Amino acid sequence: MAMTSPRWYDELPIGIITCDTKGVILWMNDRAALIFRQSGGRDLIGKNMLACHPEDAQKQIRDLFTTQKSHAYTVEIHGVKWLLSQAPWYENGRFAGYVEFLLTLPDPLKTLPGIRWVR
């Protein structure tokens, strides 16, 4: 089935941000711009994401760029629980930066006992 909307990423209830290998923000979807509106929203594009984080987080971010591994964590802000997932992206097999996904988590979060994945 063909994709009907070329802007599906703007209709997701998930924030998506991409940055290059130096941490410069390249792109964000509509949800991410809304999530970060108090910090500038789309005006953050072209700025280094390190400047948006405290010093201890900057070290973790630099480590991610060195190891090029995925990273995920949860945080609670103003009573809302978030899952943040950062994954490296590649272009023609070469490390090109990171993609960050931000999504809210329901409270309580259900844990299923197990899922049988289709092979």
Phi and psi restraints in degrees (value plus and minus 20) as a CYANA .aco file:
   2 ALA   PHI     -94.7   -54.7
   2 ALA   PSI     126.8   166.8
   3 MET   PHI     -91.5   -51.5
   3 MET   PSI     112.4   152.4
   4 THR   PHI    -108.9   -68.9
   4 THR   PSI     -45.0    -5.0
   5 SER   PHI    -144.0  -104.0
   5 SER   PSI      99.4   139.4
   6 PRO   PHI     -91.6   -51.6
   6 PRO   PSI     -28.7    11.3
   7 ARG   PHI    -134.9   -94.9
   7 ARG   PSI      17.0    57.0
   8 TRP   PHI     -74.7   -34.7
   8 TRP   PSI     -53.3   -13.3
   9 TYR   PHI     -86.2   -46.2
   9 TYR   PSI     -41.3    -1.3
  10 ASP   PHI    -107.0   -67.0
  10 ASP   PSI     -32.7     7.3
  11 GLU   PHI    -119.0   -79.0
  11 GLU   PSI     -24.7    15.3
  12 LEU   PHI     -92.1   -52.1
  12 LEU   PSI     124.8   164.8
  13 PRO   PHI    -104.1   -64.1
  13 PRO   PSI      17.6    57.6
  14 ILE   PHI    -151.2  -111.2
  14 ILE   PSI     113.6   153.6
  15 GLY   PHI     -99.6   -59.6
  15 GLY   PSI     117.4   157.4
  16 ILE   PHI    -151.5  -111.5
  16 ILE   PSI     108.6   148.6
  17 ILE   PHI    -152.1  -112.1
  17 ILE   PSI     118.9   158.9
  18 THR   PHI    -138.9   -98.9
  18 THR   PSI     127.2   167.2
  19 CYS   PHI    -156.4  -116.4
  19 CYS   PSI     142.1   182.1
  20 ASP   PHI    -107.5   -67.5
  20 ASP   PSI    -191.1  -151.1
  21 THR   PHI     -89.1   -49.1
  21 THR   PSI     -32.4     7.6
  22 LYS   PHI    -123.3   -83.3
  22 LYS   PSI     -22.8    17.2
  23 GLY   PHI      74.2   114.2
  23 GLY   PSI     -13.2    26.8
  24 VAL   PHI     -96.5   -56.5
  24 VAL   PSI     106.7   146.7
  25 ILE   PHI     -89.4   -49.4
  25 ILE   PSI     104.0   144.0
  26 LEU   PHI    -118.6   -78.6
  26 LEU   PSI     -54.7   -14.7
  27 TRP   PHI    -182.5  -142.5
  27 TRP   PSI     132.8   172.8
  28 MET   PHI    -169.0  -129.0
  28 MET   PSI     127.8   167.8
  29 ASN   PHI    -101.4   -61.4
  29 ASN   PSI     156.2   196.2
  30 ASP   PHI     -79.0   -39.0
  30 ASP   PSI     -61.6   -21.6
  31 ARG   PHI     -83.6   -43.6
  31 ARG   PSI     -62.5   -22.5
  32 ALA   PHI     -83.3   -43.3
  32 ALA   PSI     -60.6   -20.6
  33 ALA   PHI     -81.5   -41.5
  33 ALA   PSI     -58.0   -18.0
  34 LEU   PHI     -89.1   -49.1
  34 LEU   PSI     -64.9   -24.9
  35 ILE   PHI     -78.6   -38.6
  35 ILE   PSI     -60.5   -20.5
  36 PHE   PHI    -122.0   -82.0
  36 PHE   PSI       2.5    42.5
  37 ARG   PHI     -79.4   -39.4
  37 ARG   PSI     -56.1   -16.1
  38 GLN   PHI     -91.7   -51.7
  38 GLN   PSI     -37.8     2.2
  39 SER   PHI    -118.2   -78.2
  39 SER   PSI     -19.7    20.3
  40 GLY   PHI     104.6   144.6
  40 GLY   PSI     -32.3     7.7
  41 GLY   PHI      35.5    75.5
  41 GLY   PSI    -150.6  -110.6
  42 ARG   PHI     -84.0   -44.0
  42 ARG   PSI     -36.9     3.1
  43 ASP   PHI     -86.1   -46.1
  43 ASP   PSI     -32.8     7.2
  44 LEU   PHI     -93.9   -53.9
  44 LEU   PSI     -39.2     0.8
  45 ILE   PHI     -81.7   -41.7
  45 ILE   PSI     110.5   150.5
  46 GLY   PHI      75.5   115.5
  46 GLY   PSI     -30.0    10.0
  47 LYS   PHI    -120.5   -80.5
  47 LYS   PSI     136.5   176.5
  48 ASN   PHI    -101.2   -61.2
  48 ASN   PSI     110.5   150.5
  49 MET   PHI     -86.7   -46.7
  49 MET   PSI     -40.5    -0.5
  50 LEU   PHI     -80.2   -40.2
  50 LEU   PSI     -55.5   -15.5
  51 ALA   PHI     -86.6   -46.6
  51 ALA   PSI     -36.1     3.9
  52 CYS   PHI    -111.5   -71.5
  52 CYS   PSI     -19.3    20.7
  53 HIS   PHI    -145.3  -105.3
  53 HIS   PSI     131.1   171.1
  54 PRO   PHI     -88.4   -48.4
  54 PRO   PSI     145.5   185.5
  55 GLU   PHI     -76.8   -36.8
  55 GLU   PSI     -61.5   -21.5
  56 ASP   PHI     -85.5   -45.5
  56 ASP   PSI     -56.2   -16.2
  57 ALA   PHI     -91.1   -51.1
  57 ALA   PSI     -52.9   -12.9
  58 GLN   PHI     -80.1   -40.1
  58 GLN   PSI     -58.2   -18.2
  59 LYS   PHI     -83.6   -43.6
  59 LYS   PSI     -64.0   -24.0
  60 GLN   PHI     -82.4   -42.4
  60 GLN   PSI     -59.6   -19.6
  61 ILE   PHI     -85.9   -45.9
  61 ILE   PSI     -64.6   -24.6
  62 ARG   PHI     -80.0   -40.0
  62 ARG   PSI     -59.9   -19.9
  63 ASP   PHI     -81.9   -41.9
  63 ASP   PSI     -59.2   -19.2
  64 LEU   PHI     -81.4   -41.4
  64 LEU   PSI     -63.2   -23.2
  65 PHE   PHI     -85.8   -45.8
  65 PHE   PSI     -50.1   -10.1
  66 THR   PHI     -94.2   -54.2
  66 THR   PSI     -66.6   -26.6
  67 THR   PHI    -103.3   -63.3
  67 THR   PSI     -44.5    -4.5
  68 GLN   PHI      36.5    76.5
  68 GLN   PSI      18.4    58.4
  69 LYS   PHI    -123.0   -83.0
  69 LYS   PSI     141.2   181.2
  70 SER   PHI     -96.6   -56.6
  70 SER   PSI     136.2   176.2
  71 HIS   PHI    -168.3  -128.3
  71 HIS   PSI     120.3   160.3
  72 ALA   PHI    -164.8  -124.8
  72 ALA   PSI     126.2   166.2
  73 TYR   PHI    -178.5  -138.5
  73 TYR   PSI     145.8   185.8
  74 THR   PHI    -134.2   -94.2
  74 THR   PSI     134.4   174.4
  75 VAL   PHI    -168.6  -128.6
  75 VAL   PSI     130.9   170.9
  76 GLU   PHI    -135.8   -95.8
  76 GLU   PSI     105.1   145.1
  77 ILE   PHI    -148.5  -108.5
  77 ILE   PSI     100.6   140.6
  78 HIS   PHI      31.8    71.8
  78 HIS   PSI      22.4    62.4
  79 GLY   PHI      59.5    99.5
  79 GLY   PSI     -18.5    21.5
  80 VAL   PHI    -127.0   -87.0
  80 VAL   PSI     108.3   148.3
  81 LYS   PHI    -110.5   -70.5
  81 LYS   PSI     114.7   154.7
  82 TRP   PHI    -143.0  -103.0
  82 TRP   PSI     127.5   167.5
  83 LEU   PHI    -129.9   -89.9
  83 LEU   PSI     106.2   146.2
  84 LEU   PHI    -135.4   -95.4
  84 LEU   PSI     107.9   147.9
  85 SER   PHI    -147.5  -107.5
  85 SER   PSI     107.5   147.5
  86 GLN   PHI    -137.5   -97.5
  86 GLN   PSI     107.5   147.5
  87 ALA   PHI    -152.3  -112.3
  87 ALA   PSI     119.9   159.9
  88 PRO   PHI     -89.3   -49.3
  88 PRO   PSI     126.3   166.3
  89 TRP   PHI    -140.1  -100.1
  89 TRP   PSI     136.1   176.1
  90 TYR   PHI    -150.2  -110.2
  90 TYR   PSI     129.8   169.8
  91 GLU   PHI    -149.0  -109.0
  91 GLU   PSI      99.6   139.6
  92 ASN   PHI      33.4    73.4
  92 ASN   PSI      19.8    59.8
  93 GLY   PHI      60.8   100.8
  93 GLY   PSI     -21.5    18.5
  94 ARG   PHI    -126.9   -86.9
  94 ARG   PSI     117.9   157.9
  95 PHE   PHI     -74.8   -34.8
  95 PHE   PSI     107.2   147.2
  96 ALA   PHI    -139.0   -99.0
  96 ALA   PSI     -28.7    11.3
  97 GLY   PHI     122.4   162.4
  97 GLY   PSI    -174.0  -134.0
  98 TYR   PHI    -148.7  -108.7
  98 TYR   PSI     131.8   171.8
  99 VAL   PHI    -135.1   -95.1
  99 VAL   PSI     111.7   151.7
 100 GLU   PHI    -133.8   -93.8
 100 GLU   PSI     112.6   152.6
 101 PHE   PHI    -132.6   -92.6
 101 PHE   PSI     112.2   152.2
 102 LEU   PHI    -143.9  -103.9
 102 LEU   PSI     100.5   140.5
 103 LEU   PHI    -159.5  -119.5
 103 LEU   PSI     127.1   167.1
 104 THR   PHI     -99.1   -59.1
 104 THR   PSI     128.7   168.7
 105 LEU   PHI    -131.4   -91.4
 105 LEU   PSI     119.4   159.4
 106 PRO   PHI     -90.4   -50.4
 106 PRO   PSI     135.9   175.9
 107 ASP   PHI    -144.5  -104.5
 107 ASP   PSI      94.4   134.4
 108 PRO   PHI    -104.6   -64.6
 108 PRO   PSI     134.7   174.7
 109 LEU   PHI    -105.4   -65.4
 109 LEU   PSI     105.0   145.0
 110 LYS   PHI    -101.0   -61.0
 110 LYS   PSI     123.6   163.6
 111 THR   PHI    -137.5   -97.5
 111 THR   PSI     101.6   141.6
 112 LEU   PHI    -100.7   -60.7
 112 LEU   PSI     127.2   167.2
 113 PRO   PHI     -88.7   -48.7
 113 PRO   PSI     -43.2    -3.2
 114 GLY   PHI     150.0   190.0
 114 GLY   PSI     131.0   171.0
 115 ILE   PHI    -148.9  -108.9
 115 ILE   PSI     115.9   155.9
 116 ARG   PHI    -114.2   -74.2
 116 ARG   PSI      88.0   128.0
 117 TRP   PHI     -95.9   -55.9
 117 TRP   PSI     123.7   163.7
 118 VAL   PHI     -98.0   -58.0
 118 VAL   PSI     115.2   155.2
